Amino acid sequence: MIKLITGKKGTGKTKILIDMINDAVSSTNGSLVCIEKGETLRRSISYKVRWCDAEQFGVEGFDAVYGFIAGMLAGNYDIKEIFVDGIFKIAGRDYEAFGAVLDKLTKLTGSDTDVVFTVSADVSELPESVTKYVK
C-alpha cells in the first residue's frame, strides 16, 4: 500500500514520518527501510531501521527511485515498510511522473510492503494520479 503525508514546508511531515518509523520498529514483523536525501533522519530513527541516503546511491529522478526500491525488494523479501522523506528533493517536482511511479510501486509491492512518502506540496496542487494515494 502507498501512503502520502502531504503539506507545505514546515507543516510537520518529517516529524510525523519519524514517529511512524519508530512506532513501526516495535509493531512490524519484518525489515524497515528509510530513504532520504542527506542525513536529516539518521539520528532520529531507530538503529534497527535500514537507513539509506539517496545521494550516496546516485538516486535521481522517479525512474531511479522505482529501480532503487525494486532492487531493495528483490534483495530482501522481508521488507515490510519503506519510508521516503522528501520525495521531491530526491526525484524532482514532476507531479505526473510521481503519479506514474506510485502506480508502478502499487503493482510491485501489492499488499506485502507499505511505502510511505512525505510530499512537500498542498493536496490542491497535486493531480488526481497522486491524490488518490493520500489517506
C-alpha positions as CSV (number, residue, x, y, z in Angstrom):
1,M,0.0,0.0,0.0
2,I,1.2,3.5,-0.8
3,K,0.6,6.3,1.7
4,L,1.4,10.0,1.3
5,I,2.0,12.6,4.0
6,T,1.4,15.9,2.3
7,G,1.8,19.6,3.3
8,K,3.8,22.7,2.7
9,K,7.3,23.1,4.1
10,G,7.3,23.4,7.8
11,T,4.0,21.6,8.5
12,G,5.5,18.7,10.4
13,K,5.6,16.0,7.8
14,T,9.0,14.7,8.7
15,K,8.1,14.6,12.4
16,I,5.1,12.5,11.6
17,L,7.3,10.2,9.5
18,I,9.9,9.9,12.3
19,D,7.1,8.9,14.7
20,M,5.7,6.4,12.2
21,I,9.1,4.8,11.7
22,N,9.9,4.5,15.4
23,D,6.4,3.1,16.0
24,A,6.8,0.6,13.2
25,V,10.0,-0.8,14.9
26,S,8.0,-2.2,17.7
27,S,5.0,-3.3,15.7
28,T,6.3,-4.6,12.4
29,N,7.4,-8.2,12.0
30,G,10.0,-7.6,9.2
31,S,12.6,-5.2,7.9
32,L,12.1,-1.5,7.7
33,V,13.9,0.9,5.3
34,C,14.2,4.7,5.4
35,I,15.3,6.6,2.3
36,E,16.1,10.3,2.3
37,K,18.5,12.8,0.6
38,G,21.1,13.7,3.1
39,E,21.3,12.7,6.8
40,T,18.4,14.6,8.5
41,L,16.7,11.5,9.9
42,R,19.6,9.2,10.6
43,R,20.0,10.1,14.3
44,S,16.2,10.4,14.9
45,I,15.2,6.9,13.9
46,S,16.0,3.5,15.5
47,Y,19.2,1.8,14.6
48,K,17.0,-1.2,13.6
49,V,15.8,0.6,10.5
50,R,17.9,0.3,7.3
51,W,18.8,3.9,6.5
52,C,19.8,5.0,3.0
53,D,21.0,8.3,1.6
54,A,19.6,8.6,-1.9
55,E,22.5,10.8,-2.9
56,Q,25.1,8.2,-1.9
57,F,23.5,5.8,-4.3
58,G,23.0,8.3,-7.1
59,V,19.2,8.1,-7.0
60,E,17.9,11.0,-9.0
61,G,14.5,11.0,-10.8
62,F,11.4,8.9,-10.4
63,D,12.7,6.0,-12.6
64,A,15.7,5.8,-10.3
65,V,13.5,5.8,-7.2
66,Y,11.5,3.0,-8.6
67,G,14.6,1.0,-9.5
68,F,16.2,1.6,-6.1
69,I,13.1,0.4,-4.3
70,A,12.6,-2.6,-6.7
71,G,16.2,-3.6,-6.2
72,M,15.8,-3.5,-2.4
73,L,12.7,-5.6,-2.5
74,A,14.4,-8.1,-4.9
75,G,17.3,-8.5,-2.5
76,N,15.2,-8.7,0.7
77,Y,11.8,-10.3,0.6
78,D,11.3,-9.5,4.3
79,I,10.9,-5.7,3.8
80,K,7.5,-4.7,5.2
81,E,7.7,-0.9,5.2
82,I,9.7,1.7,3.3
83,F,9.7,5.3,4.3
84,V,10.8,8.0,1.9
85,D,11.3,11.5,3.2
86,G,11.3,14.4,0.8
87,I,10.5,12.6,-2.5
88,F,10.6,15.9,-4.5
89,K,14.1,16.6,-3.1
90,I,15.2,13.2,-4.4
91,A,13.4,12.9,-7.7
92,G,12.3,16.4,-8.7
93,R,8.9,18.1,-8.8
94,D,7.3,16.4,-11.8
95,Y,3.8,15.6,-10.4
96,E,2.7,13.4,-13.4
97,A,5.9,11.3,-13.2
98,F,5.3,10.9,-9.5
99,G,1.8,9.6,-10.1
100,A,3.1,7.2,-12.6
101,V,5.8,5.8,-10.2
102,L,3.2,5.5,-7.5
103,D,1.1,3.3,-9.8
104,K,4.1,1.1,-10.6
105,L,5.1,0.8,-7.0
106,T,1.5,-0.3,-6.1
107,K,1.8,-3.1,-8.6
108,L,5.3,-4.0,-7.3
109,T,4.6,-4.0,-3.6
110,G,1.0,-5.3,-3.6
111,S,-0.2,-5.9,-0.1
112,D,3.2,-7.2,1.1
113,T,5.0,-3.9,1.6
114,D,3.8,-0.4,2.6
115,V,5.6,2.6,1.1
116,V,5.2,6.0,2.8
117,F,6.3,9.3,1.2
118,T,6.5,12.8,2.5
119,V,5.3,15.2,-0.2
120,S,6.1,18.9,0.1
121,A,3.0,20.2,-1.6
122,D,-0.6,21.0,-0.7
123,V,-3.0,18.4,-1.9
124,S,-4.8,21.0,-4.0
125,E,-1.6,21.4,-6.1
126,L,-1.3,17.7,-6.9
127,P,-3.0,15.8,-9.8
128,E,-5.6,13.1,-9.2
129,S,-2.9,10.5,-10.2
130,V,-1.2,11.4,-6.9
131,T,-4.1,12.5,-4.7
132,K,-5.7,9.0,-5.0
133,Y,-2.9,7.8,-2.6
134,V,-3.5,10.4,0.1
135,K,-5.0,8.7,3.1
